[in-house]
Amino acid sequence: MIFKVLTIIAGLTIVLWSGTPSAHGQKATEIFIPVGQSPGLSGKKTVVGTIATIDARARTVTVGGPSGSWSATITDRTKIWLDRSKLRLTNQQGTFADFKTGLLAEVKYVDPEATTKGKGPADWVKIQVAEPTAPSGPPVR
């Protein structure tokens, strides 16, 4: 009986000490969640808007929406994901070259305060792809 009680207490201690399991799981699965639908993040800890400007030299992207605009610096650590759910395709990793003005994007900053400041380095960015991209190279006959 005492062994069962100690085992339960140890198990609860480990679970509570390790943090919220769903937060860890959400980080691993964030690539698969469509733009604007991240539970507990979208609209609260992220910004969603249309890509207004892209500065390749400074590696910054400005996203605009009804309540303002936000600038994000894209670093080597920033994850870029392509949300292809509107095309009924699997989401995939993207690159800086995938940023196009007019596309819907969601930005999560490294520093949660950056959401209210309107600028800072991005932790991740999701870009919603609503139309298939043209294949590169000569047409296949």
C-alpha positions as CSV (number, residue, x, y, z in Angstrom):
1,M,0.0,0.0,0.0
2,I,2.8,2.5,0.9
3,F,4.6,1.5,-2.3
4,K,1.6,2.4,-4.4
5,V,1.2,5.8,-2.7
6,L,4.9,6.6,-3.1
7,T,4.7,5.6,-6.8
8,I,1.7,7.8,-7.4
9,I,3.3,10.8,-5.6
10,A,6.5,10.3,-7.6
11,G,4.6,10.0,-10.9
12,L,2.6,13.2,-10.2
13,T,5.8,15.0,-9.2
14,I,7.5,14.1,-12.4
15,V,4.5,15.2,-14.5
16,L,4.1,18.5,-12.7
17,W,7.8,19.2,-12.6
18,S,8.3,18.6,-16.3
19,G,5.8,21.3,-17.3
20,T,2.7,21.1,-19.5
21,P,2.9,18.0,-21.7
22,S,0.6,19.6,-24.4
23,A,3.1,22.5,-24.8
24,H,5.9,20.2,-25.6
25,G,3.6,18.2,-28.0
26,Q,2.4,21.4,-29.7
27,K,5.9,22.5,-30.4
28,A,6.6,19.2,-32.3
29,T,3.3,19.4,-34.2
30,E,3.1,23.1,-34.9
31,I,4.0,22.7,-38.5
32,F,0.8,20.8,-39.1
33,I,-1.6,23.4,-37.6
34,P,-3.1,25.8,-40.1
35,V,-2.4,29.6,-39.9
36,G,-4.5,31.2,-37.2
37,Q,-5.6,27.9,-35.5
38,S,-2.8,27.2,-32.9
39,P,-4.6,26.5,-29.6
40,G,-3.5,29.1,-27.0
41,L,-1.2,30.9,-29.4
42,S,-3.0,32.3,-32.4
43,G,-4.0,35.9,-31.9
44,K,-2.7,35.9,-28.3
45,K,1.0,35.1,-28.6
46,T,1.2,35.3,-32.4
47,V,0.2,37.9,-35.0
48,V,-1.7,37.0,-38.1
49,G,-1.8,39.2,-41.1
50,T,-0.9,39.7,-44.8
51,I,2.7,40.0,-45.8
52,A,3.1,43.6,-46.7
53,T,6.9,44.0,-47.3
54,I,9.9,41.8,-47.6
55,D,13.5,43.1,-47.1
56,A,15.8,40.3,-48.3
57,R,18.9,42.3,-47.4
58,A,17.9,42.9,-43.7
59,R,16.0,39.5,-43.7
60,T,12.8,41.2,-42.3
61,V,9.2,40.7,-43.1
62,T,6.4,43.1,-42.3
63,V,2.9,41.6,-41.7
64,G,-0.1,43.9,-41.7
65,G,-3.6,43.5,-40.3
66,P,-6.6,45.5,-39.2
67,S,-5.0,46.4,-35.9
68,G,-1.5,47.4,-37.2
69,S,1.7,46.1,-38.6
70,W,4.5,44.0,-37.2
71,S,8.0,43.5,-38.4
72,A,9.9,40.2,-37.9
73,T,13.5,39.4,-38.4
74,I,14.1,36.0,-39.9
75,T,17.2,34.4,-38.3
76,D,18.9,31.2,-39.0
77,R,16.9,29.7,-36.1
78,T,13.5,30.8,-37.4
79,K,11.4,28.0,-38.6
80,I,9.4,28.7,-41.8
81,W,6.5,26.5,-42.6
82,L,4.2,26.4,-45.6
83,D,0.5,25.9,-44.6
84,R,-0.8,24.0,-47.7
85,S,-4.1,23.0,-46.0
86,K,-6.2,25.1,-48.5
87,L,-4.7,22.9,-51.3
88,R,-5.5,19.8,-49.3
89,L,-1.7,19.0,-49.2
90,T,0.6,18.3,-46.3
91,N,2.3,21.3,-44.8
92,Q,6.1,21.5,-45.4
93,Q,9.1,23.4,-44.4
94,G,9.8,26.6,-46.3
95,T,12.6,29.1,-46.9
96,F,13.0,32.9,-47.0
97,A,12.3,32.7,-50.7
98,D,8.7,31.5,-50.0
99,F,7.7,34.9,-48.5
100,K,5.5,36.7,-51.1
101,T,3.6,40.0,-50.5
102,G,-0.1,39.4,-50.2
103,L,0.1,36.0,-48.6
104,L,-1.5,35.4,-45.2
105,A,1.1,34.7,-42.5
106,E,1.3,34.0,-38.8
107,V,4.4,35.0,-36.8
108,K,5.4,33.8,-33.4
109,Y,8.2,35.9,-31.9
110,V,11.1,34.6,-29.8
111,D,10.2,37.2,-27.1
112,P,6.5,37.2,-26.2
113,E,6.8,40.9,-25.5
114,A,7.6,41.5,-29.2
115,T,4.0,40.9,-30.2
116,T,3.0,44.1,-28.4
117,K,6.2,46.0,-29.5
118,G,5.6,45.1,-33.1
119,K,9.1,43.9,-34.0
120,G,11.7,41.4,-33.1
121,P,13.2,38.0,-34.2
122,A,10.7,35.4,-35.2
123,D,10.7,31.9,-33.5
124,W,8.5,30.6,-36.4
125,V,6.5,31.8,-39.3
126,K,3.7,30.1,-41.1
127,I,2.8,31.1,-44.7
128,Q,-0.5,30.1,-46.1
129,V,-0.2,28.9,-49.6
130,A,-3.6,29.0,-51.3
131,E,-2.6,28.5,-54.9
132,P,-0.3,25.9,-56.4
133,T,3.1,27.3,-57.4
134,A,4.2,27.0,-61.0
135,P,6.8,24.4,-61.6
136,S,10.2,25.8,-62.4
137,G,12.0,24.9,-65.6
138,P,10.8,24.3,-69.2
139,P,7.4,22.9,-69.7
140,V,7.1,19.1,-69.9
141,R,5.7,17.8,-73.3
